[in-house]
């Protein structure tokens, strides 16, 4: 029988789509978001519960975990909340850099810690934590240096904590989802920035629905890292080990993305 699932950043985009799919699987969803009205709307759509959560606050995560435990057995936690700012790293304001790091990386770390503590208390046997990385987790992405740095770190953190859980005999499956550019409000909000062009370099932008399908599908597997689509993930990994020649390939991708974006 499905238990409770917590989703951060559940008020829109991937988070709302994931919440809907978890509810369809029978989970009681606790939809969290920094925007309480958006979280409430998602909860209404899925017949679940909502809570305001600023992912930069570790105690807020622990409070969400306690609230989830009051609803039942906490079996799934999805660290989805994130922000995207593009631009040359030296041009980004200090507070923008700090915000990106605190939400995209520390938010995942705080959420994972709270989830592990609560799940260990459950004593369950089929528990999952899904973290959101990005295609930029795999390779350097000029123009998205700060964002890509946080997503590289999410990938490394997720694999590392999975190793710690395995060594401790704790039956929690960690997963990191690394989608290519997707058609979400977050991405569209950067469309006018020249440095964002590489996001449009793929065959097409993914939909939030297909990313959510793939993310929730991880509950049926032990897969640690999921790149969407897989071919782009392998190309990104190849670019990463190619050094400076890989960076020249990134520039070609940026130019390709600029042409696609210009065509609308």
C-alpha positions in Angstrom: 0.0 0.0 0.0 1.4 3.4 -1.0 2.4 5.8 1.8 3.2 9.5 1.9 5.2 11.4 -0.7 6.7 14.9 -0.2 7.3 17.0 -3.3 9.2 20.3 -3.1 8.6 23.0 -5.6 5.2 21.4 -6.2 3.3 24.5 -7.1 4.0 24.4 -10.8 6.0 22.7 -13.6 7.7 19.4 -12.9 6.6 19.5 -9.2 2.9 19.7 -10.0 3.1 17.0 -12.7 5.0 14.7 -10.4 2.5 15.3 -7.6 -0.3 14.2 -9.9 1.4 11.0 -10.9 2.2 10.1 -7.3 -1.4 10.6 -6.3 -2.5 8.4 -9.2 -0.2 5.7 -7.8 -2.1 6.0 -4.5 0.4 8.1 -2.5 -0.8 10.7 -0.1 0.9 13.8 -1.4 2.3 16.6 0.7 2.8 19.4 -1.8 5.3 22.0 -0.7 6.3 25.3 -2.2 7.6 28.7 -1.2 4.4 30.0 -2.7 1.6 28.7 -0.3 -1.2 29.4 -2.8 0.5 27.4 -5.5 1.1 24.5 -3.1 -2.6 24.7 -2.1 -3.7 24.5 -5.7 -1.6 21.4 -6.3 -2.9 19.8 -3.2 -6.5 20.5 -4.3 -5.8 19.0 -7.7 -4.4 15.8 -6.3 -6.6 15.5 -3.2 -3.5 15.9 -0.9 -2.1 18.3 1.6 0.0 21.4 1.3 2.7 23.2 3.2 4.8 26.3 2.6 8.4 25.4 2.5 11.5 27.5 1.8 14.0 24.9 0.8 16.9 27.1 2.0 15.8 26.4 5.6 16.9 23.0 7.0 14.4 23.2 9.9 11.6 23.8 7.4 12.4 20.5 5.8 12.4 18.7 9.2 9.0 20.3 9.9 7.7 19.0 6.6 9.0 15.6 7.4 7.2 15.6 10.7 4.0 16.7 9.0 4.3 13.9 6.5 4.9 11.3 9.2 1.6 12.4 10.8 -0.2 11.5 7.5 1.4 8.0 7.3 4.6 6.2 6.3 6.9 8.6 4.5 8.0 6.5 1.5 8.9 9.1 -1.2 10.6 12.5 -1.1 11.2 14.5 -4.3 13.7 17.4 -4.1 12.4 19.2 -7.2 12.6 22.9 -6.2 15.1 24.9 -8.3 15.9 28.2 -9.9 17.7 29.1 -13.1 19.7 32.2 -13.9 21.9 32.5 -16.9 24.7 34.9 -17.7 28.4 35.1 -17.4 29.5 34.2 -13.9 31.3 37.5 -13.3 28.2 39.5 -14.3 25.8 37.8 -11.9 25.0 39.6 -8.7 26.3 38.1 -5.5 22.8 37.5 -4.1 21.8 35.7 -7.3 24.7 33.4 -7.1 24.0 32.7 -3.4 20.3 32.1 -4.1 21.0 29.6 -6.9 23.4 27.7 -4.7 21.2 27.6 -1.7 18.1 26.5 -3.5 19.5 24.1 -6.1 22.2 22.5 -3.9 21.6 23.2 -0.3 17.9 22.7 -0.7 18.6 19.1 -2.0 21.0 18.4 0.8 18.6 19.7 3.5 15.7 17.8 2.0 17.7 14.6 1.6 18.9 14.7 5.2 15.3 15.3 6.5 14.0 12.5 4.4 16.6 10.0 5.5 16.0 10.8 9.2 12.2 10.4 8.8 12.5 7.3 6.6 14.9 5.6 9.0 12.3 6.0 11.7 9.7 4.4 9.5 11.6 1.1 9.2 10.2 0.7 5.7 11.7 -1.4 2.9 10.7 0.4 -0.3 11.7 4.1 0.2 12.9 6.5 -2.4 14.5 10.0 -2.6 14.5 11.6 -6.0 16.7 14.6 -6.6 16.7 16.9 -9.6 19.9 17.5 -11.4 20.0 18.6 -15.0 21.6 17.7 -18.3 24.2 20.3 -17.2 25.1 17.9 -14.3 27.2 15.9 -16.8 29.3 18.5 -18.6 30.5 22.2 -18.6 27.8 24.5 -19.8 29.2 28.0 -20.5 26.5 30.6 -19.8 25.0 28.5 -17.1 28.2 28.2 -15.0 26.6 28.8 -11.5 23.5 26.7 -12.3 25.6 23.9 -13.9 27.9 23.9 -10.8 25.0 23.3 -8.5 23.7 20.5 -10.7 27.1 18.8 -10.9 27.1 18.9 -7.1 23.6 17.4 -6.9 24.8 14.5 -9.1 27.9 13.9 -6.9 25.9 14.3 -3.7 23.2 11.8 -4.7 25.7 9.1 -5.6 27.7 9.7 -2.5 24.8 9.5 -0.1 23.6 6.3 -1.8 26.9 4.8 -1.0 26.6 5.8 2.6 23.1 4.4 2.8 24.2 1.1 1.3 27.2 0.8 3.7 24.9 1.4 6.6 22.3 -1.1 5.4 19.5 1.5 5.1 17.0 0.5 2.4 16.5 3.9 0.8 17.0 4.2 -3.0 18.5 7.5 -4.2 17.9 8.7 -7.7 18.9 11.8 -9.6 16.9 12.9 -12.6 18.9 14.9 -15.2 16.5 16.3 -17.9 17.5 18.3 -20.9 15.9 21.7 -21.5 12.2 21.6 -20.8 9.3 23.9 -21.7 8.6 25.3 -18.3 8.1 28.8 -16.9 11.6 28.6 -15.4 13.2 28.1 -18.8 10.9 30.5 -20.6 11.9 33.1 -18.1 15.5 33.0 -19.4 14.6 33.0 -23.1 15.7 36.6 -23.7 19.2 36.0 -22.2 21.9 35.4 -24.9 23.7 32.9 -22.6 20.6 30.7 -22.4 20.7 29.7 -26.0 22.3 26.3 -25.4 19.1 25.2 -23.6 17.4 25.2 -27.0 20.1 23.1 -28.7 18.4 19.8 -28.4 16.0 18.4 -31.0 13.1 20.0 -29.0 12.3 21.1 -25.5 11.0 18.4 -23.2 7.5 18.7 -21.7 7.0 18.8 -18.0 4.7 15.8 -18.3 7.3 13.5 -19.9 9.9 14.5 -17.3 7.5 13.7 -14.5 6.6 10.3 -16.1 10.3 9.4 -16.2 11.0 10.7 -12.6 8.0 8.8 -11.1 9.0 5.7 -13.1 12.1 5.5 -11.0 10.0 4.2 -8.1 9.9 0.9 -10.0 13.7 0.7 -10.3 17.0 1.0 -8.5 18.5 3.2 -11.2 20.7 5.9 -9.7 21.1 8.3 -12.5 18.6 9.0 -15.3 19.5 11.4 -18.1 16.6 12.5 -20.4 17.0 11.9 -23.2 19.6 9.2 -22.9 21.5 10.1 -26.1 22.0 13.7 -25.0 23.2 12.5 -21.6 25.9 10.3 -23.2 27.0 13.1 -25.5 27.3 15.4 -22.5 29.4 12.9 -20.7 31.6 12.5 -23.7 32.0 16.3 -23.9 33.0 16.4 -20.2 35.9 14.0 -20.7 37.1 15.8 -23.9 38.5 18.8 -22.1 38.9 21.9 -24.2 37.7 20.3 -27.3 34.5 19.5 -25.5 34.1 23.2 -24.7 34.4 24.0 -28.4 31.6 21.5 -29.0 29.5 23.4 -26.4 30.0 26.6 -28.3 28.6 24.9 -31.5 25.6 23.7 -29.4 25.1 27.3 -28.2 25.1 28.5 -31.8 22.7 25.8 -32.8 20.4 26.7 -29.9 20.5 30.3 -30.9 19.3 29.5 -34.4 16.5 27.3 -33.0 15.4 29.9 -30.5 15.3 32.6 -33.1 12.9 30.5 -35.2 10.6 30.3 -32.2 
